[in-house]
Amino acid sequence: MFATVRRVCLGLAAALAAAAFAQAAPRDAAGEATQQRVLVMLRLPPEHLRPNTEYGGAYGDGMDSGARRRVAVRLARAHGLTVVDDWPMPLVGVDCFVLAVPAGRSAAALATSLSAEPSVAWSEPMNLYTGQATHNDPLYLAQPAAREWRLADLHKVATGRNVRVAVIDSRVESNHPDLAGQVAINQNFVADRSSAPEQHGTAVAGIIAAKADNDLGIAGVAPAARLMALRACWQAEASATLCDSLSLAKAMNFAITHSAQVINLSLSGPPDILLGKLVDVAERRRIAVVGAFDRRLPGGGFPASHPGVVAVADETRGETPAGVFAAPGRDVPTTLPGARWGLVDGASFAAAHVSGLLALTQEHGRFQGGRLSLISLRPADGGAAPCVRRDSAIVSR
């Protein structure tokens, strides 16, 4: 089935530095290598076939859960590993166990061996994802998106009112003057990290849904949207934001089960089976999933390369591939921690712009199964809306 994808040709000076996958071993804020881990998926029985035949309580609870944990512990011992965490993923029918990999052993090789075990649905290395951006200039007096996207005119048609946008990212400063009251849900899926607000998530949230007409800062693309600030990433250093497979999966699971209408993934990295299955669930539920397109990775990296994802590239950095959105420009003004505003660059922020636009289309039910209907957004007075042209067709599987 082919889904038409249109490219936004807006004269905004918004540069989007694609979030790139770190090929080396994961590193913490100090730059030290962290321990590798593998994810082992054990199948959950269908809820109506649960052996204990009880339908109260959590999905997969009771003896079922204990039995799966014993299997995970047995597998870990047999392969010289240690179980460090587990998380049920009923949306994709598995219980996910996290196993620590000893130094000097290959997580990829262990995942292959574990996948061959009869009791395992599949196993994969814990992948790492990054979102890179710079924040070093004062805010311009004029916001490019407001001027060149003609947001004031566009907002006569739609403001994204009550559309639920999940920002799966680093921690958002929800009490920022331009974001206070915009965050409906604030959840943390990152353990053992600082709880302070972080740059990347706060910047992405501002571009999508900063308040309008409050005499402060900027106006978000969809200022009446309701943000779900789901922290799955952490700020490792001033210019690096990291996420891993499990933290992202937890946040995606939450977004889907709490009825998000748009999921913004301003990040990029390697293909991931678990995350891919969750994206597929979101697509089946007609949730728009937006991903940053990394020109340095094949197909733009995951999630941009995954079928059905709305991929967004930086049009200022070369030719945009067919079937990919391009949000132009650089030096995008947005919200930053500490009740500040500043300029950001990166594909992360291009994705945020398009997530905002999708929230506008969702307000009037104009996003249907991967098809973007931005062309239908026109101010009530008949003035020009953001220029949208058909780019090409891509396969939607």
C-alpha positions in Angstrom: 0.0 0.0 0.0 1.4 3.4 -0.9 0.9 6.4 1.3 1.4 9.9 0.0 4.0 11.9 1.8 4.2 15.6 1.3 7.2 17.8 2.0 6.7 21.0 4.0 8.4 23.8 1.9 8.4 26.5 4.5 11.0 29.3 4.5 11.8 28.8 8.2 15.5 29.0 9.1 15.4 25.9 11.3 18.4 23.6 11.1 18.0 20.1 12.2 21.0 18.2 13.3 20.0 14.6 13.0 20.4 12.6 16.1 23.1 10.0 15.4 23.8 6.6 16.8 27.0 6.2 18.9 28.8 3.3 17.3 31.1 2.9 20.3 30.1 1.4 23.6 27.6 3.4 25.6 29.2 6.1 27.7 28.1 8.0 30.7 28.3 11.8 31.4 32.0 11.5 32.2 32.7 9.7 29.0 33.4 6.3 30.7 32.2 3.2 29.0 29.1 1.6 30.6 28.3 -2.0 31.0 26.7 -3.7 28.0 23.3 -5.4 28.3 21.1 -7.6 26.4 17.3 -7.8 26.3 15.6 -11.2 26.4 11.9 -11.4 25.4 9.9 -14.2 27.0 6.4 -14.7 25.5 3.4 -13.6 27.5 0.3 -15.9 27.2 -2.8 -14.3 25.7 -4.8 -12.7 28.5 -7.8 -15.0 28.0 -5.5 -18.0 28.2 -3.8 -17.1 31.4 -3.3 -20.4 33.4 -4.6 -19.0 36.7 -7.9 -18.0 34.8 -8.2 -14.9 36.9 -8.8 -11.6 35.2 -8.1 -9.2 38.0 -4.8 -7.5 38.7 -1.9 -6.7 36.3 -1.5 -8.4 33.0 0.9 -11.3 33.3 1.0 -11.3 37.1 1.0 -14.1 39.7 2.7 -17.5 39.0 3.1 -16.7 35.3 5.4 -13.8 36.1 7.3 -15.8 38.6 7.8 -18.7 36.2 9.1 -16.4 33.5 11.5 -14.8 35.9 12.8 -18.3 36.9 13.3 -19.0 33.2 15.2 -15.7 32.7 17.4 -16.4 35.7 18.2 -19.9 34.4 19.1 -18.6 31.0 21.3 -15.9 32.5 23.2 -18.4 34.6 23.6 -20.8 31.6 25.2 -17.9 29.6 27.2 -16.4 32.4 25.0 -13.3 32.7 23.0 -11.6 35.4 19.3 -10.5 35.4 19.2 -6.8 36.4 15.7 -5.7 35.5 12.5 -6.8 33.8 9.5 -5.0 32.3 6.2 -6.5 30.9 5.4 -5.4 27.3 1.9 -6.7 26.8 1.4 -4.6 23.7 3.8 -6.8 21.9 3.1 -10.0 23.9 6.4 -10.3 25.8 8.1 -9.9 29.2 11.4 -8.1 28.7 14.3 -9.1 30.9 17.5 -7.1 31.0 20.7 -9.1 31.4 24.1 -7.6 32.3 27.0 -8.6 30.0 30.4 -9.2 31.6 33.3 -7.2 30.3 35.1 -8.6 27.2 32.0 -10.5 25.9 29.9 -9.5 22.9 26.4 -8.4 23.5 25.5 -9.1 19.9 26.9 -12.7 20.0 25.1 -13.4 23.3 21.8 -12.1 21.9 22.2 -14.5 19.0 22.8 -17.4 21.3 19.9 -16.5 23.6 17.5 -16.1 20.6 18.1 -19.8 19.8 16.8 -20.9 23.1 13.3 -22.5 22.7 11.8 -20.4 25.5 12.9 -17.1 24.1 10.8 -15.1 21.6 13.9 -13.1 20.6 16.9 -11.4 22.2 18.7 -8.3 21.2 21.5 -6.0 22.5 20.5 -3.0 24.4 20.9 -0.3 21.7 21.8 3.3 22.3 20.2 6.3 20.7 21.3 9.9 20.7 19.9 13.4 20.1 22.6 16.0 19.5 22.1 19.7 19.4 23.8 23.0 20.3 22.4 25.8 22.5 24.6 28.8 22.5 23.0 31.9 21.1 20.6 34.5 22.4 17.0 34.5 21.2 16.2 36.6 18.2 13.4 39.1 18.6 11.5 37.6 15.7 10.6 33.9 15.6 11.3 32.5 12.1 8.4 30.0 12.3 6.0 32.7 13.3 7.0 34.9 10.4 7.6 32.4 7.6 5.1 29.7 8.6 2.5 32.4 9.2 1.6 30.7 12.5 -0.9 33.5 13.4 -2.8 32.8 10.2 -2.5 29.0 10.6 -3.8 29.3 14.2 -7.0 30.8 12.9 -7.7 27.3 11.5 -6.2 25.1 14.2 -4.1 25.2 17.4 -3.9 21.5 18.2 -6.5 22.0 20.9 -6.5 19.0 23.3 -4.4 16.8 20.9 -2.2 14.6 23.0 1.5 14.8 21.8 4.0 12.4 23.5 7.4 13.9 23.7 9.7 10.9 24.3 12.9 12.6 25.2 15.0 13.9 28.1 13.3 15.6 31.0 11.1 18.6 30.1 11.1 21.7 32.4 7.3 21.6 32.8 7.2 24.8 34.9 9.1 26.9 32.3 7.1 30.2 31.8 6.3 29.2 28.2 5.4 25.6 29.1 3.6 25.9 32.4 0.2 24.3 32.1 1.1 22.7 28.7 2.3 19.4 30.1 -0.6 17.1 31.0 1.5 14.1 32.0 5.0 13.9 33.3 6.6 10.5 33.6 10.2 9.3 34.1 11.4 6.0 32.7 15.1 6.6 33.3 16.5 5.2 36.6 19.4 6.4 38.6 19.9 9.7 36.8 19.6 13.4 37.8 16.0 14.6 38.0 16.9 18.1 36.8 15.2 19.5 33.6 17.3 18.9 30.5 18.0 20.9 27.3 16.9 18.6 24.5 13.5 17.6 25.8 12.7 21.1 27.0 13.6 22.5 23.5 11.6 19.9 21.7 8.5 20.6 23.9 8.7 24.3 23.3 8.8 24.0 19.5 5.7 21.8 19.6 3.5 23.5 22.2 4.9 26.7 23.8 2.2 29.1 24.9 0.9 31.7 22.4 -0.1 35.3 23.2 1.5 35.4 26.7 4.0 38.1 25.9 6.8 35.7 26.5 9.3 33.8 24.4 7.9 31.9 21.4 4.6 30.4 20.2 4.6 26.7 19.6 3.4 25.2 16.3 0.5 23.7 18.2 0.1 25.9 21.3 -3.1 24.3 22.5 -1.8 20.7 22.3 -1.5 18.7 25.5 2.0 17.4 26.1 2.9 14.0 27.5 6.5 14.6 28.8 7.9 11.1 28.9 11.5 11.0 29.9 13.3 8.1 28.2 16.6 9.9 27.6 19.2 11.7 29.7 21.6 14.5 29.1 25.1 12.9 29.2 26.9 16.2 28.6 26.1 19.7 27.2 25.8 18.5 23.6 24.8 14.8 23.9 21.5 13.3 24.9 21.3 9.5 25.2 18.5 6.9 25.3 18.5 3.1 25.3 16.1 0.5 24.0 14.3 -0.3 27.2 13.8 3.3 28.4 12.4 4.1 24.9 10.2 1.0 24.9 8.8 1.8 28.4 7.9 5.4 27.3 6.4 4.2 24.0 4.3 1.6 25.8 3.0 4.3 28.1 2.3 6.7 25.2 0.3 4.1 23.3 -1.7 2.8 26.3 -2.5 6.4 27.4 -4.0 7.4 24.0 -1.3 9.6 22.6 -2.3 10.9 19.1 1.2 12.0 18.0 4.5 10.5 19.3 7.6 12.6 18.7 10.9 10.7 18.6 13.7 13.3 18.1 16.4 10.7 18.0 18.1 8.2 15.8 20.0 5.0 16.0 20.1 1.3 14.9 17.1 -0.8 14.0 15.5 -2.4 17.1 13.0 -5.3 17.1 11.2 -4.3 20.3 10.9 -0.7 19.4 9.9 -1.6 15.9 7.0 -3.8 17.2 5.8 -0.9 19.4 5.9 1.5 16.4 3.8 -1.0 14.5 1.2 -1.1 17.3 1.1 2.7 17.3 0.5 2.7 13.5 -2.3 0.1 13.8 -3.9 2.4 16.4 -3.6 5.4 14.0 -1.1 7.2 16.2 1.3 9.4 14.2 4.9 8.6 14.9 7.5 11.2 13.9 11.3 10.5 13.7 14.4 12.5 13.1 16.1 11.5 9.8 19.9 11.1 10.2 21.7 11.5 6.9 24.7 9.6 8.3 22.8 6.4 8.8 21.3 4.0 6.2 17.7 5.0 5.6 18.0 7.8 8.1 18.4 5.5 11.0 15.7 4.2 13.3 12.9 5.2 13.8 12.9 7.3 10.6 13.6 4.2 8.4 10.8 2.2 9.9 7.7 1.8 7.7 4.9 4.2 8.5 7.1 6.6 10.5 6.9 10.3 9.4 10.6 10.9 8.8 11.9 14.5 9.0 15.2 15.7 7.6 17.2 18.9 7.8 16.7 20.5 4.4 19.6 22.9 4.9 22.1 20.0 4.8 21.6 18.6 1.3 19.1 16.9 -0.9 16.1 15.5 1.0 15.4 11.9 0.0 12.0 11.1 -1.6 9.3 10.3 0.9 11.0 12.3 3.7 9.7 15.6 5.2 12.1 18.5 5.2 11.8 21.3 7.8 14.1 24.1 6.8 16.4 26.5 8.6 18.6 26.7 11.6 18.9 28.8 14.7 15.5 27.9 15.9 14.4 29.8 19.0 12.8 27.7 21.7 12.5 27.0 25.4 15.6 26.0 27.5 15.9 24.9 31.2 16.2 27.6 33.8 13.3 29.6 32.4 15.4 30.6 29.5 15.1 30.7 25.7 17.8 30.2 23.1 18.7 28.9 19.7 18.9 25.3 18.7 20.0 23.4 15.6 19.2 19.8 14.7 16.9 17.2 13.0 15.5 16.7 16.4 13.9 20.1 16.2 12.7 19.6 12.6 10.8 16.5 13.8 9.3 18.7 16.6 8.0 21.2 14.0 6.3 18.4 12.0 4.9 16.9 15.2 3.3 20.3 15.9 1.9 20.4 12.4 0.5 16.9 12.8 -1.2 18.0 16.0 -2.9 20.7 14.0 -4.2 18.2 11.5 -5.3 15.8 14.3 -7.5 18.6 15.7 -9.7 18.3 12.7 -9.1 14.5 12.1 -6.9 15.1 9.0 -4.2 12.5 9.8 -5.3 9.1 8.5 -3.2 6.1 8.5 0.1 7.7 7.5 -1.4 10.3 5.1 -0.7 13.9 5.8 -3.3 16.4 4.9 -1.5 19.6 5.7 -2.5 20.9 2.2 -6.0 21.3 3.6 -5.0 23.7 6.3 -6.0 27.2 5.2 -6.7 30.4 7.2 -10.4 31.3 7.4 -9.7 34.5 5.5 -8.3 32.6 2.5 -4.7 33.8 3.0 -1.7 31.7 2.3 -0.9 28.8 4.6 2.5 27.1 4.8 3.5 25.9 1.4 3.0 22.2 1.1 3.8 20.2 -2.0 3.6 16.6 -2.9 7.0 15.0 -2.7 6.6 11.3 -3.6 5.0 8.0 -2.6 6.6 5.6 -0.1 5.6 2.1 0.8 3.6 1.9 4.0 3.7 -1.7 5.3 
